[in-house]
Amino acid sequence: MHTRYRSAVALRRPQHPGRVAVVALIVLIAVNAAIFGARNSVRGTRAPQRPTAVLALAPQENDIALAQDKVVVTLKPEFAAQLSIDGQVIPDDQLTLDSTVNTRGFQPGSDKDITSFEPGTHTATVEYWPKEKTYEDAKEGELLGSYSWNFKVS
């Protein structure tokens, strides 16, 4: 016994095509807004916009640090730099330098200009320039770059 089935689906013109068009337009706008929102959403804290010369920092922007924590900046290899903390330039003989990764670090201590970080907000600044120039030549030639960031000590 063989039975045949007929398709019961028949397409017909909607009674109110204007309403259908308005609903379709609203749905299209809502879908596009959702896609745009999802692409531009920030999950977590937005990453700071650092100069391309600055590769890494510790502590990072607005991090909480201890009174004896080390402040470290890593730059691209083609740059020389000096580090300042709270407006005070740290002498090179008080920095730990690692030329293999172009890192400068400062850790407070009894034999340093800054013995410890007081509780509160501190500002670290790195000034950098092309290695083949002196600081003065870079400043005169407007080749001196800088980046400042804050960290908190509790």
C-alpha positions as CSV (number, residue, x, y, z in Angstrom):
1,M,0.0,0.0,0.0
2,H,1.5,3.3,-1.1
3,T,0.4,6.7,0.3
4,R,1.2,10.0,-1.1
5,Y,1.7,13.1,1.0
6,R,1.1,16.5,-0.3
7,S,2.9,19.5,1.1
8,A,0.5,21.6,3.1
9,V,2.7,24.7,3.1
10,A,1.4,27.5,0.9
11,L,3.1,30.8,0.9
12,R,0.8,33.8,0.7
13,R,1.2,37.5,0.8
14,P,1.0,39.0,4.3
15,Q,-2.1,41.0,5.1
16,H,0.0,44.0,6.3
17,P,3.4,44.1,4.4
18,G,4.2,47.5,5.9
19,R,4.1,46.1,9.4
20,V,6.3,43.1,8.4
21,A,8.8,45.5,6.9
22,V,8.9,47.6,10.1
23,V,9.3,44.5,12.3
24,A,12.1,43.1,10.0
25,L,13.9,46.5,10.1
26,I,13.7,46.6,14.0
27,V,15.0,43.0,14.2
28,L,17.9,43.8,11.8
29,I,18.9,46.9,13.8
30,A,18.7,45.0,17.1
31,V,20.9,42.2,15.7
32,N,23.5,44.7,14.4
33,A,23.5,46.6,17.7
34,A,24.1,43.3,19.6
35,I,27.0,42.3,17.3
36,F,28.6,45.8,17.5
37,G,28.2,45.8,21.3
38,A,29.8,42.4,21.7
39,R,32.8,43.3,19.5
40,N,33.4,46.5,21.4
41,S,32.8,45.3,25.0
42,V,35.6,45.4,27.5
43,R,36.1,42.3,29.6
44,G,38.0,43.3,32.7
45,T,40.2,46.4,32.9
46,R,41.0,48.1,29.6
47,A,44.7,47.7,28.8
48,P,46.6,51.0,29.0
49,Q,47.9,52.6,25.8
50,R,51.7,52.5,26.3
51,P,54.2,53.8,23.8
52,T,55.5,51.0,21.6
53,A,59.0,51.5,23.1
54,V,57.7,50.3,26.5
55,L,57.4,46.5,26.5
56,A,56.7,45.7,30.2
57,L,56.3,47.4,33.6
58,A,56.2,46.2,37.2
59,P,54.2,47.1,39.1
60,Q,51.7,47.8,36.3
61,E,49.5,50.8,36.1
62,N,47.5,51.2,39.3
63,D,48.7,48.0,40.8
64,I,49.1,47.7,44.5
65,A,52.7,47.2,45.6
66,L,54.6,46.6,48.8
67,A,56.9,49.2,50.4
68,Q,60.0,47.3,49.3
69,D,58.8,46.1,45.8
70,K,61.0,46.6,42.8
71,V,59.9,49.0,40.0
72,V,61.0,47.6,36.7
73,V,60.6,48.8,33.1
74,T,61.6,46.8,29.9
75,L,62.1,48.7,26.7
76,K,62.8,47.8,23.1
77,P,66.5,47.0,22.6
78,E,67.2,50.2,20.6
79,F,66.5,52.5,23.5
80,A,68.5,53.9,26.4
81,A,66.5,55.2,29.4
82,Q,66.4,56.7,32.8
83,L,63.9,56.0,35.6
84,S,62.3,58.5,37.9
85,I,60.1,57.8,40.9
86,D,58.0,60.6,42.3
87,G,60.0,63.1,40.3
88,Q,63.3,61.9,41.6
89,V,65.7,60.6,39.0
90,I,67.2,57.3,40.1
91,P,71.0,57.2,39.6
92,D,72.3,54.4,37.4
93,D,74.4,53.0,40.2
94,Q,71.2,52.3,42.2
95,L,69.5,50.5,39.3
96,T,69.7,46.9,38.4
97,L,70.3,46.7,34.6
98,D,69.9,43.7,32.4
99,S,71.1,44.6,28.9
100,T,70.1,41.3,27.4
101,V,66.4,42.3,27.7
102,N,66.9,46.1,28.1
103,T,65.4,46.2,31.6
104,R,66.0,48.7,34.4
105,G,64.8,48.1,37.9
106,F,64.9,49.9,41.2
107,Q,64.3,48.4,44.6
108,P,64.3,50.7,47.6
109,G,66.8,50.0,50.3
110,S,68.9,51.5,53.2
111,D,71.7,52.2,50.7
112,K,69.4,53.9,48.2
113,D,68.0,57.4,47.8
114,I,64.5,56.0,48.4
115,T,64.7,53.6,51.4
116,S,61.1,52.4,51.1
117,F,57.8,53.5,49.5
118,E,55.5,55.3,51.8
119,P,51.8,54.3,51.8
120,G,49.9,56.1,49.0
121,T,50.1,56.6,45.3
122,H,53.5,56.9,43.6
123,T,54.4,57.9,40.0
124,A,57.1,56.2,38.1
125,T,58.4,57.8,34.8
126,V,60.7,56.3,32.2
127,E,62.3,58.7,29.7
128,Y,63.8,56.9,26.7
129,W,65.8,57.8,23.6
130,P,67.7,56.1,20.8
131,K,70.8,54.3,22.2
132,E,73.2,56.0,19.7
133,K,72.3,59.5,21.2
134,T,73.1,61.0,24.6
135,Y,70.2,62.2,26.7
136,E,71.1,65.8,25.9
137,D,71.3,65.2,22.2
138,A,68.0,63.3,22.2
139,K,66.3,66.1,24.2
140,E,67.7,68.8,21.8
141,G,66.7,66.8,18.8
142,E,63.2,66.1,20.2
143,L,63.8,62.4,20.2
144,L,63.1,62.0,23.9
145,G,60.0,60.0,24.8
146,S,58.5,59.4,28.2
147,Y,55.8,57.3,29.9
148,S,54.5,57.7,33.4
149,W,52.3,55.4,35.5
150,N,51.0,55.2,39.0
151,F,51.1,52.4,41.5
152,K,49.8,52.3,45.1
153,V,51.5,51.2,48.2
154,S,49.3,50.0,51.0
